[in-house]
Amino acid sequence: MKRLVSIVLLCSLAGGFGGCATSRAKETRMRVEGIPAGFVNKTMSVNGHDRRYVVYVPHDYTPERAWPLILFLHGRGERGDDGLLQTEVGIGRAIRRHADRFPCIVIMPQCPPTGYWDKALADIDTALADTRQAYNIDSGRVYLTGLSMGGFAAWMYGARHTDCFAALLPICGGGNPEDASALARLPIWAFHGAADETVPPKKTREMVEAVKRAGGHVKHTEYPRVGHNSWDEAYDDPNVIKWLLKQQK
């Protein structure tokens, strides 16, 4: 009888501990599931004004490990106040088509309807800071990319924040060759369409050559017969984001 009671007691204790473990696991899942995933609309305060932006969060995101982060800067045509238009062109489109290729957090701020990124640096700074506070970000795997107007901004903002980024991916933009010595500290893969009549491909060529002269490691892809929209070619290439996410500080 004593042996039977002991066995029953042990089983009960085991069931109790198992129940606690199951409960704890369920609570953890509920906390993780409580974090919105996909394209998440956000609002931030910039110089006393509310500004909208979007953060892409993978559906398997968990705060229990650090995640890489990509900052995407859109082009002139996506400026505005709706906080959404910038997700329809470039990296947002690529994520919707190939979400499995983006195991990372992606920030998509929006430049105001008038002006350019050099007048909206506070939007970039605040979106970065708020996102790094809200999610578990791997500080050694933060990346910068942009297209057209955002490509210019990627060269410019990247040169001023080399301590922040592990690599740059500027597309159909251009920059200041005087920034080459700073940019040479970062791995860079630059893209342009050879038939681009909006931003001449020589703008990217000049930056690539300047960074090379400064001793930097830069890759350059120029698509023959492609016009201004070279971003679809770049972001749809499965090797591009894979290369980007391999870079570490």
N, C-alpha and C positions, 0 to 999 in steps of 0.2 A: 504494500500500500504506500509506504514512504517513497519507494522508488517511483511509483506511478505519480504521486504528488509532485516529486522533484521534476519529473519529465514535463508535467503539465505546466509547472511554474516556469521552467526554462523556456518552453514554447511561448508562454504568455509574454515573458520578458523580451524574447526575440521579436515577437510580433509587435510589442510596444516600441522597441528601438527601431524596427523596420518602419513602423508607422511614422515615427518622428522624422526619420531620414526621408521618407516619401513626402511628408509634409514640408520639410525644408526644401526639398527639390522642387516641389510644386510652387512654393513661395518664390523661389529664385526664378522659375519659369514665368510666373506672373509678373515679376518685376521687369524682366527682360521683354516680355510680350507687351508690357505697358509703355515701352519706348516706341514711338511711331517709326515705321520703316517706309521705304520708298522715297518719293519726292515729298519732303516735308516743308510746308510753308512756315516761314519764320518772320519775326519782326524784331528789329533792333533800334536802339536810339542812337542817332548820329547828330551831334551838335544840337541836341534838343528837338530833333525831328524824328518821327517814326519812319523807318525805311524797311521795305520788304525784301526778302531774299529767300532762296531755297537751299536746303541741305538734302542731298541724297544719302540715305542710310540703308545699307544692305539688309535684307530680311533676316539674315542670320547674325546680325550685330549682337554682340554681348559686351557689356562693360568689363567683363572679367579679363579681357586681354586688350592690348593696345592695337589700334588700327591705323593704317596709312591714311593720309588725307591729300586730296587734290583740290587746289584752288583754281577755278575756271573763270576767265574773264572774257565776256562776250564782245561782239562787234557793235558797230555804230547802229545798225538796224534794230538792235534789241534793247536800246535805251528806253527807260520809262519808269513808271511808278507802280505798275501792277504786281511786280515781283515774280512774274511768271514767264514773260516772253523769252527771257534768256535761257529757259530750259528747253526751248523748242528747236534750237539750232546748236550744232556742234556736239559737245560732250553729252548733253542731255538726250539728244536723239540717239546717240550711240549706246547709251545706257539702256534706253527703252528697247533697243534692238538686241543688245548683247549684255544683259545684266550680269551674266556669269563672268564676264571679263573685268568686272569692276568690284573686286572684293575690298572696297575702301569707302571712306566717307568722301563726298564731293561737295564743295561749297560753290554756290552760284549766286554771287551778289549781282545787283543790277545798277548800272550807271544811270544817274538822273537823265531826264529827257533832253536836257540841254547840257552841253559841256562834254568833256572827255574824261578818261580815267585819271589823268593827272590832276583833275579838280575834284576827284571823288576818292582820294586815297583814304579818307576817314571811313568810307563805306567798306573798303577792303580790310583795313586794320580791324574794324569792329567786328565784321563777319568772322574773321579769323579768330579773334580773341574769344568771342562768344561760343564759337563752335568747339574750340579747344577746351573751354570750360564745361560745355554740355556733354562731350563725349570723351572716351578714353582714346587719346591720339598718341601715336608713336612719334615723338618729336624728331626722331632721326629719319622719318619717312614722310616728310611734307613736301609736296610738289606744286609747281606753278605752270599753268598752261593758259593760252588765250589765242583767239583768232582775230585777224584783221585789226580793228582798233584795240582789241584785247591782246593781239599779238605784239603790237607796239608796247602796250602796258606790261606784258610779260618780260620783255627785254629790260624795260625801265625799272619796274618794281623789283624784278629779280636782282638787278645790279645793286639795288639799295638795301636788299635784305638777303644777302648771300648766307648769313648765319641761320636763316630760317628754313631755307629750302635745300632739298637733297638733289634736285634736278629741275631743269626747265624744258618746256615743250612749246616754243613759240611757233605760230602758224600764220603765214601770209602777212607778217608785220615787218617792222624794221625798228632800228634803235639808234643810239648814239655810239659810234665806234670808240669814243673816249671812255665808255664804260667797260671796254674789253678786258682790262686788267682785273676788274672785280668779277666779271662774268667768267673769267678763265678758271675760277675756283670751283665751278659747278659743271657737272655733266650736262650737255645740252644736245637736244635733237631738234633741228629746225626744219620746217616744211614750207614749200611755196609751189604754186603752179607756174610753169614756164610761160603760159599764155595769159597771165594775170595782167589785165589792163587797168585795174583799180589801184592796186599797190604793186609797183614794178618789182619783179623778182630780184632785181639788183639790190633792193633794200635788205633782203635776207642774205644775199651773197656777201654784201659789205660787212655785215655783222659776223658772219661765219669766218671770213678771212681775218677780220680784226681779232676775234677771239683766238684763232689759231696762231696768229703772230704773237699774241700775249702768252702763248703756251698752254692754252686750254684744250680740253677734249670735247670736240663738237662734231656731231653727225649732221649731215645735210641731205635732205631728200627733195628733189625738184621734179614734179610730175610733168612729163611732156604732154602738150596739148590740153592741159588743165588750166582753166581760168582762175577767177578769184576764189571760187569755192574749192579750196584744196583741203579744207577741214574734214569733209566727209571721207575722203580718201585716207587721211591720217588717222582719224578716230575709229574708222571701221577696220583698220589693219590690226589683226589680233596680236601682232608682235609689238605694236607701239606702246600700249598700256602695260603689257608684260615687261617691256624694257624699262619703262618709267618706274614701275613698282619694285624693280630689282635694285634701284639706286638707293644707297643709304649714306648718311653722314657718318 
